[in-house]
Structure formats: structure tokens, C-alpha cells
Amino acid sequence: MEKKNNEEELIKKFDSSTRYRKLTGVSGLIVTLIAISFSLFHLYTAQFGLLMQVKQRSVHLAFLMVLIFLLYPALKKSNQVRPTVVDWIGAIMSLAAAGYLLFGYDALQLRAGVPIITDYIFGALCILLIFETTRRAIGYELPILGLVFILYGYFGYLLPGSLGHSGYSIERIIEHLYLSSEGIFGIALGVSSTYIFLFILFGAILGKTGLSQFINDFSMGIAGHKPGGPAKIAILGSSLMGTINGSAVANVASTGAFTIPLMKEKGYKPHFAASVEAVSSTGGQLVPPVMGAAAFIMIEYTGIPYSQIMLAALVPALLFYLALWFVVENESRKLGLKGVPKEELPNIRKTMRARGHLLISIVVIFYLLIDGYTPLFAAFWGIVTTILASFLRKETRLSLKDFLNTLENGAKGALGIGIACALVGFIVGITSLTSIGLTLGNQLISFANGNLVITLFLTMVISIILGMGLPTTAAYIVAAVIATPPLIQLGVPVLAAHMFVFYYACLSNITPPVALAAYTGAAIAGERPNKVGWTSFRLALSGYIIPFMFVYSPILLLGVGDEVFTLQTVIAIVTAILGVYVLTTSLQGFWVVKLNMVESTLLFVMAIILINPGWITDTVGTIVILCMYIMQRRKGRNTERSIINEKDRNQQAFKSL
């Protein structure tokens, strides 16, 4: 119980969307009923048919804003136990602002979309309420960015050059954001009101059945006994947790509460232990099927089926975790760290017997998605399968109380990302209204002088900076609107361009100065946040190169192209793995033995060469790496002989005394 409370406190500290009140009494009962109704609404519409787009999204938004006003205090000094009068007024106004469109949309259609004064009033009210609820739920960063875009839409006529435009009236901006399908009720909120909510609910139900404990035990049984075992447990556990959990911070708090103390106990320095967990948990957002929820937005922006997006994500996720595994392997050998004795680890067979049946639901989801069913259909039946599978063992069985509790917690877990999707509608709406996305894209290409490498680098920086202050999904949407068009214009495949932006939006969680996943790990390890942040950045350096790999070799994204598994694909994957391995080795300065500066530099260059596809670069890079490995082995043997000879001389000297 104490461990669970510590996890919750850590998540609240670094993830503002979880800092809601714990209500009791009448207000607590009301909020519980609203939250459960929220989940039941989405389960019902997932199975029996969605409402008309705008109506589905307006109901979703109404639930979001009402719950946020009641659960999140306006200020830190506000009442933390029960909603205030202002909160209740905000909730009622939210119901009116979203409900107006729900009940008035048919009348708007009869007017041929021509707005009347009440449309503007409720539209302005809705915009203001979204600003306030987003501020309460996830902080100031996203609302400030949204406000900047709205001000740009109004005052654009004051700006010089290509950034300027004729300017739009307040009425036109409200109409575009509130009444069109390109603003608040656009793609982002649409995906939140369907796929994202259901997958968050799926994760909540899986967590309640004890899948998290299964993942920890399974990871310990598989990797715990190996050299550097505790760190490898973190890598394996966090990657598996990423299949159901879209939050890097929550992943660190849940998995790291166990793995970080274990790593410290077995000889890892606190900052290294925290960094391994932070990087591992961040990588969880790259792992299908959840992928930090941003992948569901990618479906709408690219028109590519989710099964293809999942397939495309596999190799980059594999490369990311292999890079971290190689770092841990080298560090373990360098420090001479051993694994955990097998007798101290969970038995894999017993673990599988106790909770292995919970994997059935994940298998069902993967099967349905790969078979072409929609994510909504797959998530619904994943939830149903999880509930049914839980009854196969007494320890995992869900009672009615447990089920209702997961419905409530699932709804609460969707609030932060849901309201972020609503506010991102401001940014997307102003972008479409003013064509600022096209303008910025052209300026990006112009600044880079049409050079793809420079454009990719600038896109990387934009995506990371946006991700530092925004949820991953919001960061991806904004970066996708601004940065993917120039990449596509320069010949990058659509899926590769979107994956590139998404990848770096995820990595912002471990990129200083705002590295929330790293800071969560630092709190568990009792280490300075900045030290853990920069160590995480160093451990993940190879990961920062991986998106460049799949841009220059799109075949690594298995979903790009007509044929997936060919000899060329296999060669590309093998050389990519080799490149990642050599890159991590060069950055650590240790292989078989310690590398000198020349050797590290040469290995780094060979790793970069392998990024560029082609049999010449692959052959040259592989031959040079092989030669260097042989040299390293010889150095290692010579070092061993020197040590043995030194021991012999010392023994002889001792005997002569």
C-alpha cells in the first residue's frame, strides 16, 4: 500500500494531469457517477455505433470539462477536498457550452452553417473554458501556445513579410474554431473521443487485473540472472509496460519503484540507475499498440491503417531498446557487475501459470488490428477479453467493485490527454485558417537551403522543444502540422515523416532542461534531477540517430512499401542493428577493452556510414568494424597475458622472500 502511495505521489509531482482532488461525500459520489458514465458512454458507442461526429465529440468534451472543473483545483491554495462554488459554476457552464452544439447542431445545419449571435456567445464561452480546464489539468504551456496562435490569427496583419496575413475578426475565429470541423471538434478531439479513451480504459482494466505485477515478475525471471540483470529487468519491464501504458512518467513511477533500488543495491550508481529506467520508460511510448496515444492521431493525418503504423513502429522500437541494452551490457562488463542469483528471482513457469492468461487480451488486440479491424473495435474487444480472462484465476478476478473502480480511474486517466486534444484544435484551426503551417514549412526549407539533413535536424529540434512543455500527443500534433509538410516536400515518405516527428516528441521526456521522465527517476533514486537528465540524454544518444536511419532507409519502417519481408529488408535491419551497436560502443569508449580516441572516432564514423543505405557503405562499414573487433580481441588477450604475467612475477617475488 505504501509503495502504491509513493508511486501516486511521484506521478502527481511530475505529471500535472494526475493532480486531482480525492473527493469524498456527496461531491465524491457525484464525480464517481459522472466518471463511470463517461466510460460507459464510450463503451456503448464503441459497440453499438458512434454518434454523429460533432455530437460524439461534444459529449466527450462536456464530460472532460465537467470532470476537470470538479476534480482539479483552480490554484494550489484552493480547496483540495471538495469543489468550490466557482468549480460548480464552471462545470455547469461547460455542460452548456458543449451541450449547445450537441442540441443545436441540427439547427445550424438548417441555417446552412450561417452562425447567429448565440453561436458566437457559446463559442467564445467554450474557448475560454477549454483554456481554463487545460490550464488546470496540464499546466500553462499548452494554453499559452494556443493563445499565441489565436493572437496571431487576429493580429497577423501587423506582422511583416510572409508571416503576415490580412487578419481575421473575433467572430471569424470563433466560427472557425467552434463551428467547423478544423478547430476544437476536429481530428484530435475526434481521436480522443474514440480510440484514445478506449485504449486508456483498456490499460486501466489490465492494470487492475495485475498485469503490471506479471510484467515485473516475467522480466525478472527472463533477464535478472544475466550480467547487469537489474538494469535489463528495467529495459524489458518498461518495454512491455509500454504496450499498455502511454505515459513515460507513469511508467517510470510504477516500474522504477522496484528496478531503481535494485540496480543501486547491485552496484549501479544512483544517477545511472535512474537514467536507465527513464530511457526505458520513454521507449515504451514507441511500442505498439498504444504508442503514447499519438499513433491514433497519425491514422487520421496520414490515412494509413493502424496495422501498418504498428508494423512500421516495430523496428525503430527494437533498435531503441537494443541500443540501451548494449549500453547496459557494456557498462556491466566494464564495472564487472553480476546478475541477481536465480534463487532470488521469480520462477517463470509459476509466473506464467499465475498471470500469463492476462496476455490473451493483448494477443486479441494485436490480431484484430493486424487483421484490419479498427482500433475502436480492437480496444472494445480487448476490454471484454480482459474481463473474461481475469476470471480464469482467483487472484486476477475482477469483482463488480473493481470493474466500477477501473471505469472511474480510466475516465480520470483520459482527462489530461483529452482536454489537450481539444486545445490543440485551436492551433490546428488557426493553422488551417491562416496557412501558417505552409508558410513555416516553406521558410524551414528555405532556411535549410533545401538540404534534407539540415531540415531533419531543425525538425528534430522543433519536435523536442514542443515536447518539453506539452503532452506527447499534443507535441506530435503541433509538430506534424508545422514540420511534416516540408519533409514530405523534400521526398520523405509520409509515414516516415510522421514517425520522425513522433519519435522526437517522445524523446523530449529525457531531453534536458525539461526531462520529466528523468526527473521522476531522479526522485526515486535520490539523485539530482539535472544529473539524471543529462545521463539519460547520454544513454539515449544512439536513439537520437535512429529516426535519421529510417528516413534514409524507409525500408526499416516495415509498413512503407508494397513488400515487407524481403532479403533487402533483412539486410537493412541487420546493418541498422550493427550500426546502433557500434554507435553505442563508440560513445561509451569501451568494447572488448577501453577504446582510445582514434578508435572511438573511427567506430562512430562507421556507424554513421551504415545509416546511408547501399551495398558499398554496408560492405565498407562492416569490414572496418570487423577489423577493429579483431584488433580489440587481440588487445584484450594481450591485456589478460600482461595481468597473468604480472601475477606470476608477484608470486615469484613473494616466494623469494
C-alpha positions in Angstrom: 0.0 0.0 0.0 2.8 2.4 0.9 4.6 1.6 -2.4 1.4 2.4 -4.3 1.0 5.7 -2.5 4.7 6.6 -3.3 4.0 5.8 -7.0 1.0 8.1 -7.0 2.9 10.9 -5.3 5.7 10.7 -7.8 3.3 10.7 -10.8 1.5 13.7 -9.3 4.8 15.5 -8.9 5.9 15.2 -12.5 2.6 14.7 -14.4 0.2 17.6 -13.7 -2.8 15.7 -15.3 -2.9 13.3 -12.2 -3.0 16.1 -9.6 -6.7 15.9 -9.0 -8.6 16.0 -5.7 -9.5 12.9 -3.8 -13.2 13.7 -3.2 -15.4 12.1 -0.5 -19.0 12.5 0.5 -21.7 13.7 -1.9 -19.3 15.5 -4.2 -17.2 12.4 -4.4 -20.2 10.3 -5.3 -21.3 12.7 -8.0 -17.9 12.8 -9.6 -17.7 9.0 -9.4 -21.1 8.6 -11.1 -20.0 11.1 -13.8 -16.7 9.4 -14.4 -18.4 5.9 -14.7 -21.0 7.3 -17.0 -18.2 8.8 -19.1 -16.6 5.3 -19.5 -20.0 3.6 -20.1 -20.8 6.1 -22.8 -17.7 5.3 -24.7 -18.1 1.5 -24.3 -21.7 1.8 -25.5 -20.9 3.9 -28.6 -17.9 1.7 -29.4 -20.1 -1.4 -29.6 -23.5 0.0 -30.8 -22.3 2.8 -33.1 -20.8 6.3 -32.7 -23.0 9.3 -32.7 -22.6 11.9 -35.5 -19.1 13.2 -35.4 -19.7 16.6 -33.9 -22.2 15.2 -31.4 -19.8 12.4 -30.3 -17.1 14.9 -29.8 -19.3 17.5 -28.0 -20.5 14.8 -25.4 -16.8 13.8 -24.9 -15.8 17.4 -24.4 -18.7 18.0 -22.0 -17.6 15.1 -19.8 -13.9 16.3 -19.9 -14.6 19.8 -18.9 -17.2 19.0 -16.2 -14.8 16.4 -14.6 -11.8 18.7 -14.8 -13.6 21.6 -13.0 -14.8 19.3 -10.2 -11.5 17.3 -9.8 -8.8 19.9 -10.4 -8.5 22.9 -8.1 -8.0 26.3 -9.7 -4.9 27.0 -7.7 -2.6 25.2 -5.3 -4.1 27.1 -2.4 -7.7 26.3 -3.5 -9.9 23.8 -1.6 -8.2 20.3 -2.1 -11.1 18.3 -0.5 -14.2 19.4 -2.3 -15.2 21.5 -5.4 -15.8 25.2 -4.7 -18.8 27.3 -5.9 -16.7 28.6 -8.8 -15.9 25.0 -9.8 -19.5 24.0 -9.9 -20.4 27.1 -11.9 -17.5 26.2 -14.3 -18.9 22.7 -14.6 -22.4 23.9 -15.4 -21.1 26.4 -18.0 -19.0 23.6 -19.6 -22.1 21.5 -19.9 -23.9 24.4 -21.5 -21.1 25.3 -23.9 -20.6 21.7 -25.2 -24.2 20.8 -25.0 -25.3 23.8 -27.1 -23.6 22.3 -30.1 -24.9 18.9 -29.3 -28.5 20.0 -29.3 -28.1 23.0 -31.7 -26.1 21.4 -34.5 -29.1 20.3 -36.5 -30.5 23.8 -36.4 -27.1 25.1 -37.5 -27.3 22.7 -40.5 -30.7 24.0 -41.4 -29.3 27.5 -41.4 -26.7 26.3 -43.9 -24.0 26.8 -41.4 -24.7 30.6 -41.0 -24.0 31.5 -37.4 -26.2 33.6 -35.2 -25.4 35.6 -32.1 -25.9 32.7 -29.7 -23.4 30.6 -31.7 -20.8 33.3 -31.1 -21.6 33.6 -27.4 -21.4 29.9 -26.7 -18.4 29.5 -29.0 -16.5 32.2 -27.0 -17.5 30.6 -23.8 -16.3 27.2 -24.9 -12.9 28.6 -26.0 -12.4 30.3 -22.6 -13.5 27.2 -20.7 -11.1 25.0 -22.7 -8.3 27.4 -21.8 -9.1 27.2 -18.1 -9.6 23.4 -18.0 -6.4 22.8 -19.9 -4.5 25.1 -17.5 -5.9 23.2 -14.5 -5.2 19.7 -15.9 -1.8 20.0 -17.6 -0.4 23.4 -16.8 0.3 26.7 -18.6 2.4 25.7 -21.5 -0.2 24.5 -23.9 -2.7 27.2 -23.2 0.0 29.8 -23.8 0.9 28.3 -27.1 -2.8 28.2 -28.1 -3.2 31.8 -27.1 -0.2 32.8 -29.2 -1.9 31.2 -32.3 -5.2 32.9 -31.7 -3.5 36.2 -31.3 -1.6 35.5 -34.5 -4.9 34.9 -36.2 -6.2 38.3 -35.1 -3.1 40.5 -35.2 -1.4 38.8 -38.3 -1.9 42.0 -40.3 0.7 43.7 -38.1 3.5 41.2 -39.0 5.8 41.9 -41.9 6.8 39.6 -44.8 5.5 36.1 -45.4 4.4 35.6 -41.8 1.8 38.4 -42.1 -1.8 38.0 -43.3 -4.9 40.1 -43.6 -6.0 39.3 -40.1 -9.3 37.7 -39.0 -12.1 39.1 -36.9 -13.0 37.6 -33.5 -16.3 36.4 -35.0 -14.5 34.6 -37.8 -12.0 33.0 -35.4 -14.8 31.8 -33.1 -16.8 30.4 -36.0 -13.8 28.5 -37.4 -12.7 27.1 -34.0 -16.2 26.3 -32.6 -18.4 25.6 -35.6 -16.1 24.0 -38.2 -14.5 20.5 -38.2 -11.0 22.0 -38.3 -11.0 23.5 -34.8 -12.0 22.3 -31.4 -14.1 19.5 -32.8 -11.5 18.4 -35.3 -9.4 15.3 -35.8 -7.6 15.5 -32.4 -10.7 15.6 -30.3 -12.3 13.0 -32.6 -9.5 10.5 -32.0 -9.6 11.3 -28.2 -13.4 10.6 -28.2 -12.9 7.2 -29.8 -9.6 5.3 -29.9 -7.6 7.1 -27.2 -10.3 6.8 -24.5 -10.9 3.1 -25.1 -7.2 2.3 -25.0 -6.7 4.2 -21.8 -9.6 2.3 -20.3 -8.1 -0.9 -21.6 -4.9 -0.1 -19.8 -6.7 0.7 -16.6 -8.5 -2.6 -16.6 -5.4 -4.6 -17.4 -3.6 -2.8 -14.5 -6.4 -3.8 -12.1 -6.1 -7.5 -13.0 -2.4 -7.5 -12.0 -0.7 -7.4 -15.4 1.9 -4.9 -14.1 3.0 -7.4 -11.5 3.2 -10.1 -14.1 5.4 -7.9 -16.3 7.8 -7.3 -13.4 8.0 -10.9 -12.4 8.4 -12.1 -16.0 11.1 -9.5 -16.7 13.0 -10.6 -13.6 12.8 -14.2 -14.5 14.0 -13.6 -18.0 16.8 -11.1 -17.5 17.5 -10.9 -13.8 20.3 -13.5 -13.6 22.3 -12.0 -16.5 25.2 -9.7 -16.0 23.7 -6.3 -15.2 20.4 -8.1 -14.6 18.6 -5.3 -12.6 19.1 -2.8 -15.5 18.0 -5.4 -18.0 14.9 -6.0 -15.9 14.1 -2.3 -16.2 14.6 -2.4 -20.0 12.4 -5.5 -20.5 9.8 -4.5 -18.0 9.4 -0.9 -19.2 9.2 -2.0 -22.9 6.4 -4.5 -22.0 4.6 -1.9 -19.8 4.7 0.4 -22.8 2.3 -1.9 -24.6 -0.5 -0.8 -22.2 0.8 2.5 -20.7 1.1 5.6 -22.8 2.8 7.8 -20.2 6.6 7.8 -19.7 6.3 9.4 -16.2 3.7 6.8 -15.0 5.9 4.0 -16.4 9.0 5.3 -14.5 7.0 5.6 -11.3 5.5 2.1 -11.5 8.4 0.1 -12.8 11.2 2.3 -11.4 9.9 2.0 -7.8 11.2 -1.6 -8.0 14.1 -1.5 -10.5 15.9 1.6 -9.4 16.5 0.5 -5.8 17.5 -3.0 -7.1 20.0 -1.5 -9.5 21.6 0.6 -6.8 21.8 -2.4 -4.5 23.7 -4.4 -7.1 26.3 -1.7 -7.8 24.9 0.8 -10.3 25.4 4.4 -9.4 22.1 6.2 -8.5 22.1 8.5 -11.5 22.8 5.7 -13.9 20.1 3.5 -12.4 17.5 6.3 -12.6 18.6 7.1 -16.2 18.3 3.5 -17.4 14.7 3.4 -16.1 13.8 6.8 -17.5 15.1 5.9 -21.0 13.4 2.5 -20.9 10.1 4.0 -19.9 10.3 6.7 -22.6 10.9 4.0 -25.2 7.6 2.4 -24.0 5.8 5.2 -25.9 7.3 3.8 -29.1 6.0 0.3 -28.6 2.7 -0.8 -30.2 -0.2 -1.0 -29.7 -0.7 2.2 -27.6 2.4 4.2 -28.6 1.7 7.1 -26.3 -1.7 7.5 -28.0 -0.2 9.8 -30.6 -0.2 7.0 -33.1 -4.0 7.1 -33.2 -3.8 10.7 -34.4 -1.3 9.5 -37.1 -4.1 7.4 -38.6 -6.2 10.4 -39.3 -3.3 12.6 -40.5 -1.8 10.1 -42.9 -4.8 7.9 -43.9 -2.6 4.9 -43.2 -4.2 1.9 -41.5 -3.2 1.4 -37.9 -1.9 -2.1 -38.6 0.6 -0.6 -41.0 1.6 2.1 -38.5 2.2 -0.6 -35.8 4.3 -2.6 -38.2 6.3 0.5 -39.1 7.0 1.2 -35.4 8.4 -2.3 -34.6 12.0 -1.9 -36.0 12.6 1.6 -34.6 11.4 0.4 -31.2 13.6 -2.6 -31.4 16.6 -0.5 -32.3 15.9 1.9 -29.5 15.8 -0.9 -26.9 18.8 -2.8 -28.4 20.8 0.5 -28.2 20.0 0.8 -24.5 20.6 -3.0 -23.9 24.1 -2.6 -25.5 24.9 0.4 -23.2 23.9 -1.6 -20.1 25.8 -4.7 -21.3 29.0 -2.6 -21.8 28.6 -0.8 -18.5 28.1 -4.2 -16.7 31.2 -5.7 -18.2 33.2 -2.5 -17.5 32.2 -2.5 -13.9 32.2 -6.3 -13.5 28.6 -6.3 -12.3 26.8 -9.7 -11.8 23.2 -10.6 -12.1 20.7 -11.5 -9.4 21.0 -15.1 -8.1 18.4 -17.3 -9.7 17.0 -18.4 -6.4 16.1 -14.8 -5.6 14.1 -14.4 -8.8 10.5 -15.4 -9.6 10.1 -18.7 -11.4 9.0 -18.1 -15.0 6.7 -21.1 -15.1 4.9 -20.2 -11.9 4.6 -16.6 -13.1 3.1 -17.8 -16.4 0.7 -20.1 -14.6 -0.4 -17.4 -12.2 -1.0 -14.5 -14.6 0.1 -15.5 -18.1 -3.5 -15.8 -19.2 -3.8 -12.0 -19.0 -1.7 -11.8 -22.2 -4.7 -13.2 -24.1 -6.3 -9.7 -24.4 -3.1 -8.2 -25.8 -2.9 -11.0 -28.3 -6.5 -10.4 -29.3 -5.9 -6.7 -29.8 -2.8 -7.3 -32.0 -4.7 -10.0 -34.0 -7.7 -7.7 -34.6 -5.6 -4.7 -35.6 -3.4 -6.8 -38.0 -6.5 -8.4 -39.5 -7.7 -4.9 -40.4 -10.3 -4.1 -37.7 -10.5 -0.6 -36.4 -8.6 0.4 -33.2 -12.0 1.2 -31.7 -13.3 -2.4 -32.3 -10.0 -3.9 -31.2 -9.9 -1.9 -28.0 -13.5 -2.8 -27.1 -13.0 -6.5 -27.5 -9.6 -6.2 -25.8 -11.5 -4.9 -22.8 -14.1 -7.6 -22.9 -11.4 -10.3 -23.3 -9.5 -8.9 -20.3 -12.6 -9.0 -18.1 -13.4 -12.6 -19.2 -9.7 -13.7 -18.9 -9.5 -12.3 -15.3 -12.0 -15.0 -14.2 -9.6 -17.8 -15.1 -7.7 -17.3 -11.8 -8.9 -16.3 -8.4 -6.0 -13.8 -7.9 -6.8 -11.9 -11.1 -10.6 -12.0 -10.9 -12.4 -8.6 -11.2 -15.3 -8.0 -8.8 -18.1 -5.6 -9.6 -16.4 -3.0 -7.3 -13.1 -3.5 -9.2 -14.8 -3.0 -12.5 -16.6 0.1 -11.5 -13.3 1.4 -10.0 -11.5 0.9 -13.3 -14.3 2.7 -15.1 -13.8 5.7 -12.8 -10.0 5.6 -13.0 -10.0 5.1 -16.7 -12.1 8.2 -17.2 -9.9 10.2 -14.9 -6.8 9.0 -16.8 -8.2 10.3 -20.0 -8.8 13.8 -18.8 -5.4 15.3 -19.4 -4.8 14.0 -22.9 -8.5 14.6 -23.9 -8.5 18.3 -23.0 -5.1 18.7 -24.6 -6.6 17.4 -27.8 -9.4 20.0 -27.5 -7.0 22.9 -27.1 -4.7 21.6 -29.9 -7.8 22.2 -32.0 -7.1 26.0 -31.6 -3.6 25.5 -33.0 -4.7 23.3 -35.9 -7.7 25.6 -36.6 -5.6 28.8 -36.8 -3.0 27.0 -38.9 -5.7 26.0 -41.4 -7.3 29.4 -41.3 -4.1 31.4 -41.9 -2.0 28.8 -43.8 0.8 29.5 -41.3 1.8 25.8 -41.5 2.6 26.1 -45.2 4.4 29.4 -44.6 6.6 28.0 -41.8 7.3 24.8 -43.8 8.5 26.9 -46.8 10.6 29.0 -44.5 12.1 25.9 -42.9 13.1 24.6 -46.4 14.4 28.0 -47.4 16.5 28.3 -44.2 17.9 24.8 -44.8 18.5 25.7 -48.5 16.6 22.6 -49.5 19.1 20.4 -47.6 17.4 17.3 -46.2 19.9 16.8 -43.4 19.5 20.3 -42.1 15.7 20.2 -42.4 15.6 17.0 -40.5 17.8 18.4 -37.8 15.6 21.5 -37.5 12.5 19.4 -37.4 14.1 17.3 -34.6 14.8 20.4 -32.6 11.2 21.7 -33.1 9.7 18.4 -32.1 11.8 18.1 -28.9 11.2 21.7 -27.8 7.5 21.3 -28.3 7.6 18.0 -26.3 9.3 19.6 -23.4 6.2 21.5 -22.3 3.4 19.5 -23.9 2.0 16.0 -23.6 3.5 13.8 -26.3 0.2 13.7 -28.3 -0.2 17.4 -28.3 3.5 17.9 -29.2 3.2 15.4 -32.1 0.1 17.2 -33.5 1.6 20.6 -33.5 4.9 19.4 -34.9 3.1 17.3 -37.5 1.1 20.3 -38.7 4.2 22.5 -39.0 7.1 20.2 -39.7 6.0 17.2 -41.7 4.9 19.1 -44.9 8.5 20.3 -45.6 9.8 16.8 -45.1 7.3 15.3 -47.4 8.0 18.1 -49.9 11.7 17.0 -49.8 10.8 13.5 -50.7 10.5 11.8 -47.3 7.7 9.2 -47.3 4.6 10.3 -45.5 4.8 7.6 -42.8 8.5 8.2 -42.3 8.0 11.9 -41.9 5.3 11.5 -39.2 7.2 8.8 -37.4 10.3 11.1 -37.4 8.3 13.8 -35.6 6.5 11.4 -33.3 9.8 9.8 -32.2 11.4 13.1 -31.1 8.2 14.2 -29.4 8.6 11.1 -27.2 12.3 11.7 -26.6 11.6 15.1 -25.1 10.8 13.2 -21.9 14.6 12.6 -21.4 16.0 15.7 -23.1 17.2 18.4 -20.7 16.4 21.0 -19.5 12.8 19.7 -19.1 13.1 15.9 -18.9 10.1 14.8 -16.8 10.7 11.0 -17.1 14.3 11.5 -16.0 13.3 13.8 -13.1 10.8 11.1 -11.9 13.6 8.6 -11.9 15.8 11.1 -10.0 13.2 11.4 -7.3 13.1 7.6 -6.8 17.0 7.3 -6.8 17.5 10.3 -4.5 19.8 12.0 -7.1 20.0 15.5 -8.6 17.4 15.8 -11.4 19.8 17.6 -13.8 22.5 14.9 -13.4 19.9 12.2 -14.2 18.6 14.3 -17.1 22.0 14.6 -18.8 22.9 11.0 -18.1 19.6 9.9 -19.7 20.4 12.0 -22.7 23.8 10.4 -23.0 22.4 6.9 -22.6 19.9 7.6 -25.3 22.2 9.3 -27.8 22.1 6.4 -30.1 18.3 6.6 -30.0 18.5 10.2 -31.3 20.1 8.8 -34.5 17.6 6.1 -35.2 14.9 8.4 -36.9 17.6 9.5 -39.4 18.2 5.8 -40.1 14.6 5.2 -41.2 14.3 8.4 -43.1 17.3 7.5 -45.2 16.3 3.8 -45.3 12.5 3.8 -45.2 12.5 0.0 -45.6 13.2 -0.1 -41.9 9.6 1.0 -41.5 8.1 -2.3 -42.4 4.8 -0.5 -43.3 6.4 1.5 -46.1 6.3 -0.1 -49.5 4.5 -2.9 -51.0 6.7 -5.7 -49.8 7.6 -6.1 -46.1 9.8 -9.1 -45.6 12.4 -9.3 -48.3 16.2 -10.0 -48.4 16.8 -6.3 -48.7 14.7 -5.7 -45.6 16.6 -8.2 -43.6 20.0 -6.7 -44.7 18.8 -3.2 -43.8 17.7 -4.4 -40.3 20.9 -6.3 -39.7 23.1 -3.3 -40.7 21.0 -1.0 -38.7 21.4 -3.2 -35.6 25.2 -3.3 -36.3 25.2 0.5 -36.7 23.4 1.0 -33.4 25.7 -1.4 -31.6 28.9 0.3 -32.9 27.4 3.7 -32.2 26.7 2.9 -28.5 30.2 1.3 -28.2 31.9 4.4 -29.6 30.0 6.7 -27.3 30.9 4.7 -24.3 34.5 4.3 -25.2 34.6 0.6 -24.2 34.3 -2.5 -26.3 36.4 -5.6 -25.5 38.8 -3.3 -23.8 38.9 0.5 -23.4 38.9 2.4 -26.7 41.3 5.3 -27.4 40.1 8.5 -29.1 41.1 7.4 -32.6 39.2 4.0 -32.2 36.1 5.7 -30.8 36.0 8.2 -33.6 36.5 5.6 -36.3 33.7 3.5 -34.9 31.4 6.5 -34.8 32.2 7.3 -38.4 31.5 3.7 -39.4 28.2 3.8 -37.6 27.1 6.9 -39.4 28.2 5.4 -42.7 25.9 2.4 -42.1 22.9 4.9 -41.8 23.3 5.6 -45.6 21.8 2.6 -47.4 23.7 0.9 -50.1 25.9 -2.2 -50.5 29.1 -0.2 -50.8 28.6 1.7 -47.5 27.3 -1.5 -45.8 30.3 -3.5 -47.0 33.0 -0.9 -46.2 31.4 -0.3 -42.7 31.1 -4.0 -41.9 34.7 -4.8 -43.0 36.2 -1.9 -41.0 34.2 -2.8 -37.9 35.2 -6.4 -38.2 38.9 -5.5 -38.4 38.6 -3.3 -35.4 36.9 -6.0 -33.4 39.7 -8.4 -34.2 42.2 -5.8 -33.0 40.2 -5.3 -29.9 40.2 -9.0 -29.2 44.0 -9.1 -29.6 44.3 -6.2 -27.2 42.1 -8.0 -24.8 44.2 -11.2 -24.9 47.4 -9.2 -24.6 46.0 -7.4 -21.6 45.0 -10.7 -20.0 48.5 -12.1 -20.6 50.0 -9.0 -19.0 47.8 -9.4 -16.0 48.7 -13.1 -15.7 52.4 -12.4 -16.1 52.3 -9.6 -13.5 50.6 -12.0 -11.1 53.3 -14.7 -11.7 56.1 -12.2 -11.2 54.5 -11.0 -7.9 54.1 -14.6 -6.7 57.7 -15.4 -7.6 58.9 -12.3 -5.8 56.8 -13.3 -2.8 58.3 -16.8 -2.7 61.9 -15.5 -3.0 61.2 -13.5 0.2 
